[in-house]
Amino acid sequence: MLNKAHIFLRAPEPQDVEFLYQLENDPQFWHLSNTTVPFSRFDLEQYILLADKDIFKAKQARFIIELEASHQKNIIGAIDLFNVESKHQRAGIGIMITEENRGFGYAGTALDILIDYSFKHLELHQLFCNVEKDNLKSLKLFKEKGFVVSGEKKEWNKRNNKWIDELFLQLIDR
């Protein structure tokens, strides 16, 4: 099991469908994944059934983030590896923590776990992420974990009729 302190990462399970349904269908987050239409419960059930595929074949992996408190685990978010490329030993990383669980350091701990897993177990050479320039909390989080801004995409995303620059960050295993 992937864990550190009271944070656990695990593969999605059938009972997570409702959580994922709420997360994936919240329009305020669609700009993060370029989602344009809602996901059905059936789509998410099928995704979970296929989630046990080899990460290098599927080119992605989603982990459910759980917080253990008083001997009980509660889902507080999800963290993903995407665009996993075995030849170049790299992957994108993204994280979402439920609003009521933000600001407690859980995202940082979950990132620590997945960074360690990615470099030591998957033997990746680098992780990357894309963060909108005005998302100061995410930028701070990734920079605290050693990610470095290595590029800027001007007017990359359009939200609320405004163009937003996006930064490209990398963490290279040394």
C-alpha positions as CSV (number, residue, x, y, z in Angstrom):
1,M,0.0,0.0,0.0
2,L,1.2,3.5,-0.8
3,N,1.0,5.6,2.3
4,K,2.8,8.2,4.4
5,A,1.6,9.4,7.8
6,H,-2.3,9.3,7.6
7,I,-2.5,9.6,3.8
8,F,-3.1,6.5,1.7
9,L,-3.2,6.1,-2.1
10,R,-5.1,3.2,-3.6
11,A,-6.6,2.1,-6.9
12,P,-10.2,3.1,-7.5
13,E,-12.8,0.5,-6.4
14,P,-16.5,0.0,-7.4
15,Q,-17.7,1.8,-4.3
16,D,-15.8,5.0,-5.4
17,V,-18.1,5.6,-8.4
18,E,-20.2,8.1,-6.6
19,F,-17.2,10.1,-5.4
20,L,-15.7,10.1,-8.9
21,Y,-19.1,10.9,-10.4
22,Q,-19.3,14.1,-8.3
23,L,-15.6,15.0,-8.9
24,E,-15.6,14.5,-12.7
25,N,-19.0,16.2,-13.2
26,D,-18.3,19.4,-11.2
27,P,-18.1,22.0,-14.0
28,Q,-15.8,24.2,-11.9
29,F,-13.0,21.7,-12.5
30,W,-13.7,20.8,-16.1
31,H,-11.0,23.3,-17.3
32,L,-8.4,21.3,-15.5
33,S,-9.0,18.2,-17.7
34,N,-10.5,19.8,-20.8
35,T,-13.8,18.1,-20.0
36,T,-16.7,19.4,-22.0
37,V,-19.5,16.9,-21.2
38,P,-20.5,15.0,-18.1
39,F,-19.4,11.5,-17.4
40,S,-22.0,8.8,-16.8
41,R,-21.9,6.4,-13.9
42,F,-21.5,3.7,-16.4
43,D,-18.4,5.3,-17.9
44,L,-16.8,5.6,-14.5
45,E,-17.7,2.0,-13.6
46,Q,-16.0,0.8,-16.9
47,Y,-13.0,3.0,-16.1
48,I,-12.7,1.3,-12.6
49,L,-13.0,-2.1,-14.2
50,L,-10.0,-1.3,-16.5
51,A,-8.0,0.5,-13.8
52,D,-6.0,-2.7,-13.0
53,K,-4.4,-2.5,-16.5
54,D,-0.6,-2.1,-16.6
55,I,0.2,1.6,-16.2
56,F,2.6,1.5,-19.2
57,K,-0.1,-0.1,-21.4
58,A,-2.9,2.2,-20.2
59,K,-0.6,5.2,-20.2
60,Q,-2.4,6.4,-17.1
61,A,-3.2,5.6,-13.5
62,R,-5.6,7.1,-11.0
63,F,-5.3,6.8,-7.3
64,I,-7.9,7.6,-4.7
65,I,-6.5,9.6,-1.8
66,E,-7.7,8.6,1.6
67,L,-7.2,10.2,5.0
68,E,-7.2,7.9,8.0
69,A,-8.6,9.4,11.2
70,S,-9.9,7.6,14.2
71,H,-9.2,4.3,12.6
72,Q,-11.5,5.2,9.7
73,K,-10.5,6.1,6.1
74,N,-12.3,8.8,4.2
75,I,-11.8,9.8,0.6
76,I,-10.4,13.3,0.3
77,G,-9.3,13.4,-3.4
78,A,-7.7,11.8,-6.4
79,I,-4.2,11.9,-7.9
80,D,-3.3,10.8,-11.4
81,L,-0.4,9.9,-13.6
82,F,-1.2,10.5,-17.3
83,N,0.6,10.5,-20.6
84,V,2.9,7.8,-19.1
85,E,5.7,7.2,-21.6
86,S,7.9,4.2,-20.9
87,K,10.4,4.9,-23.6
88,H,11.1,8.4,-22.3
89,Q,10.4,7.5,-18.7
90,R,8.1,10.4,-17.9
91,A,4.5,11.1,-16.9
92,G,2.2,13.9,-16.2
93,I,0.8,14.3,-12.7
94,G,-2.4,16.0,-11.5
95,I,-4.1,16.2,-8.1
96,M,-7.5,17.2,-6.8
97,I,-8.4,17.5,-3.1
98,T,-12.0,18.1,-2.0
99,E,-12.6,21.7,-1.0
100,E,-13.2,21.0,2.7
101,N,-9.8,19.1,2.9
102,R,-7.6,21.8,1.4
103,G,-5.1,23.7,3.4
104,F,-4.0,20.8,5.7
105,G,-1.0,19.6,3.8
106,Y,-2.8,16.5,2.4
107,A,-2.0,17.3,-1.2
108,G,1.7,17.7,-0.4
109,T,1.8,14.3,1.3
110,A,-0.1,12.6,-1.5
111,L,2.4,14.2,-4.0
112,D,5.3,12.9,-1.9
113,I,3.9,9.4,-2.0
114,L,3.3,9.4,-5.8
115,I,6.7,11.1,-6.6
116,D,8.5,8.4,-4.6
117,Y,6.4,5.6,-6.3
118,S,7.0,7.1,-9.7
119,F,10.8,7.4,-9.4
120,K,11.6,4.3,-7.3
121,H,9.0,1.8,-8.4
122,L,8.1,2.8,-11.9
123,E,11.6,4.0,-12.6
124,L,10.4,7.2,-14.3
125,H,13.0,9.9,-15.0
126,Q,10.7,12.9,-14.7
127,L,7.2,14.1,-13.8
128,F,5.6,17.1,-15.3
129,C,2.5,19.2,-14.7
130,N,0.6,22.0,-16.3
131,V,-0.7,24.7,-14.1
132,E,-2.6,27.9,-15.0
133,K,-0.5,30.9,-14.1
134,D,-3.1,32.3,-11.8
135,N,-3.5,29.1,-9.8
136,L,-1.0,30.3,-7.1
137,K,-1.8,27.5,-4.6
138,S,-1.0,24.8,-7.1
139,L,2.1,26.5,-8.3
140,K,3.3,26.9,-4.7
141,L,2.5,23.2,-4.0
142,F,4.4,21.9,-7.0
143,K,7.4,24.2,-6.5
144,E,7.6,23.1,-2.8
145,K,8.0,19.6,-4.1
146,G,10.9,20.5,-6.3
147,F,9.1,21.1,-9.6
148,V,10.6,23.9,-11.7
149,V,8.9,26.1,-14.3
150,S,10.4,25.2,-17.6
151,G,8.0,26.8,-20.0
152,E,5.0,29.1,-20.4
153,K,2.1,28.7,-22.8
154,K,0.6,32.1,-23.6
155,E,-3.2,32.3,-23.8
156,W,-3.4,28.5,-23.6
157,N,-6.7,28.1,-21.9
158,K,-10.0,30.0,-22.3
159,R,-12.2,30.2,-19.3
160,N,-15.1,32.7,-18.7
161,N,-14.2,34.4,-22.0
162,K,-10.7,35.1,-20.8
163,W,-7.4,33.7,-22.0
164,I,-5.2,32.3,-19.3
165,D,-1.5,31.5,-19.6
166,E,-0.4,28.0,-18.5
167,L,3.0,27.1,-17.0
168,F,4.8,23.8,-17.7
169,L,6.7,22.4,-14.7
170,Q,9.1,19.5,-14.4
171,L,10.6,17.4,-11.7
172,I,13.6,15.4,-12.8
173,D,14.9,12.5,-10.7
174,R,18.5,13.1,-9.9
